[in-house]
């Protein structure tokens, strides 16, 4: 397993011209990191609750984490959220003209926008579940519908065609074939607030493992 170190927060704004497309309610947080903001998606979080069928009866992750993950991926992210995000994302990409689109693995509109405009795309798994085979199978129908509505022909390799970044090395996957073939493992670098690095490890831990 190859593990790469990637600090988007520190490196990208210095080395590249970066813009971040997201829902308008995230604008102040994104601009707090010194990044250019491009609006795409719901203007308010409450719109998600109104647009997602079955929101009030959604599975409780503490009772059934698998059902909750499937609901989030299939019924929220690959459905209403992707449809609401796609028009603004395409408009943002046309105005910014990026060489690469980098998306969260569960932000499906990013794939469709990039492929519609002929732009290479990479994905980052912000959680441990989004690229797993059973999640990909669950979102296949709504994702294919989104692609067809955008005029894209069926393509089973589309979602993770170019490059996918994971925070967990192969042993955590169980079956390595359960993740995309384009997967590369990176070391996560966490920060608490815009411009503030994580503090030092507390003293007095002795020889206890972390």
N, C-alpha and C positions, 0 to 999 in steps of 0.2 A: 504494500500500500504506500503510495506517495502522498505526503502531507505537505501542503503549501501554506505559507503565511500570507494573509491578505488583509490589509487594513484599509477598507474603503474610506473610512472617515479621514484618515491622514493622507493617503496617497492620491486618491482620485482627483480631489479639487486642485492639487498641485500639478499633477501630470496631465490632466485632461480637462476639457471644458465640459462640465457635468450639469445636467438639469434633472430634476426629480419630478415626475408626474404622479399626482396623487389626488385624492378627494380634497375639495377646498377646505374642509375642516382641519386638515393637517398642515395647512400652509405655514402658520407661525412656527410650528415645531421644525419643519424642514428648513425654513429660512434661518432659524436659529443655529443651524449647522453651517451656515454660510453657503448653502446651495441654492441655485436658481429653481424656483417653483413653477410648475406648469399644471393647471387644473384639469382634472379628468375624473369623472365619477360623481357620486352623490354629494350634494352641498351640505347635507346634515346626516348624522348617524341615524336619526330616527326614520329617515327614508328607507333604510335597509329593513327595519322592522315592518314597515308598511308594505313593502314590495315582496317580501319573502313569504310564500304560503307556509302555514304551519309554524310560524315563528314563536307564537305563544306556547305551542306544545313541543318545542324542540327538545331533543334528548339532553338530559343532565349529564355532563361529562364525569361527574363523581359517581354516578350510578352505572353508566354505560359509556365509557370513553370511546369505544369503537363506533357506536351508533352516532355519537356526537360529532366525531371526526367526519363520518360519511355525510351527515347533514350539512356541516359547514362547507365541505368541499363540493358536494353535488348540488345542494339546494340553495346555497348562498353564493359561494365564490364563482362557480362555473355557470351559474344561472343569472339571477338579477344583477349581481354586482358586476359581472363581466359585461353584460349588455349595457349597463349604465355607464361603464367606464370606457368602452371601446370608441365611441364617437370622439370624445375629448382627447383620448390617447392618440388616435390617428391624426387629429388636428394638431396636437402638440408635436408629434413626430414630424409632420410636414413643415411646421414652422422652425423647429430646432435643427432638423436634418442630422440626426445622430448617425455615427458609424456603427453603433452597437446599442441594442436595447438589453438592459439587465433587469430582470423581474424577480419578484418572489415566486417560488415554484407554484404557489396557489393563486397567482394573479394571471388568469387565463387570457384576459384581454391583451396582455402584453405580447403573447405569442401571435395572436391573430393580427394585431396592428403591425408588428414587425414583418410578418410574412406577407401581409397585404401590400406593404411598401417595399419589399425586397431587402429588408435590413436584417443582418445576422442578430441572433438573440441568445442570451445566456440566462440561466436561472440560478437562484440561491435558495436552498431549503432553510427557511427561518424556523421550521419545526422539524421533528423527526419523522413525520407521517406523510407529508404532501407528495413525495415522489414514489411512495411504495406502490407495488403492483395492484393491491386491492383498492387503493384510492384512485389510481389511474383508470382502472376498470369501471369504477363507480361513476366517474365524471365523463366517461367516453361519450355517452349520448348527448348531454347538454353541450359538451365541448365541440362535438362534431356539428351540432346544429348551429352553434355560433360561427364556426368556420364556413359552413355552407351559406349562411346569411351574408357573410362577407365576400362570397364568391370564390372561396378556396376549395379546391378539389380535395377529396379524402386523402389523408396521408398519415399512416400510423406512426411515422417517425417525427412528426411535426413538433410535438410538445417539447421534446428534449433533443432536438436535432443537432445543435451545435455544442453546447457546453453546459454542464450542470455542476454546481458546487454544493458539497455536503460538509457538515460539521462533524459527522461521525464516521470513523474508519470502518472498513469492511466487516470486522468481527461483530459490530453492533447490528449489522443488517440481517444477520441470520443467513439467509440465502443471498449471495452477491448478485444473482440474476434478478432479484426483486427490485433493484434500482436501475435507472437508465444506464446504458452502456457508455454514455458521455460523461459519467460522474467523475469528478476529481474531489479529493478531500482537502479542506482548508482548516486552518486554526482560527477559531472565532476570537475576535478582539472586542471586548465589551467596554462600553462607556455608559455613565449614568445620565449625564446631561450634555447638551451641546458644548463642546470645547473642554469638557472636564474628564480627565482620565480616571480610571478606577484606582482607588488608593492602594497603598502597600498591604501585603498580607499581614494580618494581626500578629503581634509578637506573643510568645508564650505557648505556642502550639507544640513545642518539643519535637519529637520524632513522629508525631501522628501523621498519617497520610491524608492528603487532601483529595 
